[in-house]
């Protein structure tokens, strides 16, 4: 590498770094905008329907449904809400909403992994439920899983289990 090439690289390096920072900021802005739109649209729709929130809405990470299998699971950020009658979990992208009535819920478990995914900071809350005669499990992450799981178990009259691996 000669001196001219080195000077060219040094001169263009700040431009490349500025472009990289701008792309990072743009991506982050687009994701935040999409998340805020999802949150506002979803909460607005539920409030317009007259739904009252017992706990939440809180940001969450949808962990998937056991019935889809670990290989086909689509995780994503969304919301979680406890209402008078049900648990609602959403995913922003691709959009999805799961409403599980308290009567359908048969178990609540706090566990370190779900569908072959092990988050670093908080454990999954896994809800076992029966819908149309089929048993399934839904997992989600929230900042305070212990409080959410206790309130959910109390509302559904099921015992709260902790699974450690």
DAFEN-V297907 format. One record per residue. N is the residue number from 1. SS is DSSP state (alpha for helix, beta for strand, coil for the rest). OMEGA is omega in whole degrees, 0 to 359 (* if undefined). BURIAL is b if it has 9 or more other ideal C-beta (glycine too) atoms within 8 Angstrom, else e. Layout:
# DAFEN-V297907
<<N | SS | OMEGA | BURIAL> <N | SS | OMEGA | BURIAL>>
This chain:
# DAFEN-V297907
<<1 | coil | 181 | e> <2 | coil | 185 | e> <3 | alpha | 180 | e> <4 | alpha | 178 | e> <5 | alpha | 180 | e> <6 | alpha | 178 | b> <7 | alpha | 179 | e> <8 | alpha | 179 | e> <9 | alpha | 181 | e> <10 | alpha | 180 | e> <11 | alpha | 182 | e> <12 | alpha | 181 | e> <13 | alpha | 178 | e> <14 | alpha | 179 | e> <15 | alpha | 179 | e> <16 | alpha | 179 | e> <17 | alpha | 179 | e> <18 | alpha | 178 | e> <19 | alpha | 178 | e> <20 | alpha | 179 | e> <21 | alpha | 179 | e> <22 | alpha | 178 | e> <23 | alpha | 178 | e> <24 | alpha | 179 | e> <25 | alpha | 180 | e> <26 | alpha | 178 | e> <27 | alpha | 181 | e> <28 | alpha | 178 | e> <29 | alpha | 181 | e> <30 | alpha | 179 | e> <31 | alpha | 180 | e> <32 | alpha | 180 | e> <33 | alpha | 180 | e> <34 | alpha | 179 | b> <35 | alpha | 180 | b> <36 | alpha | 177 | e> <37 | alpha | 179 | e> <38 | alpha | 181 | b> <39 | alpha | 182 | b> <40 | alpha | 181 | e> <41 | alpha | 183 | e> <42 | alpha | 181 | b> <43 | alpha | 178 | b> <44 | alpha | 179 | e> <45 | alpha | 181 | e> <46 | alpha | 179 | b> <47 | alpha | 178 | e> <48 | alpha | 177 | e> <49 | coil | 179 | e> <50 | coil | 181 | e> <51 | coil | 177 | e> <52 | coil | 183 | e> <53 | beta | 174 | b> <54 | beta | 180 | b> <55 | beta | 181 | e> <56 | beta | 6 | b> <57 | beta | 179 | b> <58 | beta | 175 | b> <59 | beta | 181 | e> <60 | beta | 173 | b> <61 | beta | 178 | b> <62 | beta | 183 | b> <63 | beta | 177 | b> <64 | beta | 175 | b> <65 | beta | 180 | b> <66 | alpha | 183 | b> <67 | alpha | 178 | e> <68 | alpha | 180 | e> <69 | coil | 184 | e> <70 | coil | 183 | e> <71 | coil | 185 | e> <72 | coil | 184 | e> <73 | coil | 175 | b> <74 | coil | 178 | b> <75 | coil | 177 | b> <76 | beta | 180 | b> <77 | beta | 180 | b> <78 | beta | 181 | b> <79 | beta | 171 | b> <80 | beta | 183 | b> <81 | beta | 169 | b> <82 | beta | 177 | b> <83 | beta | 177 | b> <84 | coil | 189 | e> <85 | coil | 187 | e> <86 | beta | 173 | b> <87 | beta | 179 | b> <88 | beta | 179 | b> <89 | beta | 180 | b> <90 | beta | 172 | b> <91 | beta | 184 | b> <92 | coil | 183 | b> <93 | coil | 342 | e> <94 | coil | 186 | e> <95 | coil | 177 | e> <96 | beta | 178 | b> <97 | beta | 178 | b> <98 | beta | 177 | b> <99 | beta | 181 | e> <100 | beta | 180 | b> <101 | beta | 181 | e> <102 | coil | 179 | b> <103 | coil | 180 | e> <104 | coil | 185 | b> <105 | beta | 182 | b> <106 | beta | 180 | e> <107 | beta | 177 | b> <108 | beta | 182 | b> <109 | beta | 170 | b> <110 | beta | 183 | b> <111 | beta | 185 | b> <112 | coil | 179 | e> <113 | coil | 178 | b> <114 | beta | 180 | b> <115 | coil | 176 | b> <116 | coil | 177 | e> <117 | beta | 181 | b> <118 | coil | 178 | e> <119 | coil | 185 | b> <120 | coil | 190 | e> <121 | coil | 185 | e> <122 | coil | 178 | e> <123 | coil | 176 | b> <124 | beta | 163 | b> <125 | beta | 181 | b> <126 | beta | 182 | b> <127 | beta | 176 | b> <128 | beta | 183 | b> <129 | beta | 178 | b> <130 | beta | 178 | e> <131 | beta | 182 | e> <132 | coil | 178 | e> <133 | coil | 181 | e> <134 | beta | 177 | e> <135 | beta | 179 | e> <136 | beta | 177 | b> <137 | beta | 177 | b> <138 | beta | 179 | b> <139 | beta | 175 | b> <140 | beta | 179 | b> <141 | beta | 173 | b> <142 | coil | 183 | b> <143 | coil | 182 | e> <144 | coil | 187 | e> <145 | alpha | 182 | b> <146 | alpha | 180 | e> <147 | alpha | 180 | e> <148 | alpha | 182 | b> <149 | alpha | 178 | b> <150 | alpha | 180 | b> <151 | alpha | 179 | b> <152 | alpha | 178 | b> <153 | alpha | 179 | b> <154 | alpha | 181 | e> <155 | alpha | 184 | b> <156 | alpha | 180 | b> <157 | coil | 174 | e> <158 | coil | 180 | b> <159 | coil | 178 | e> <160 | beta | 180 | b> <161 | beta | 174 | e> <162 | beta | 178 | e> <163 | beta | 179 | e> <164 | coil | 179 | e> <165 | coil | * | e>>
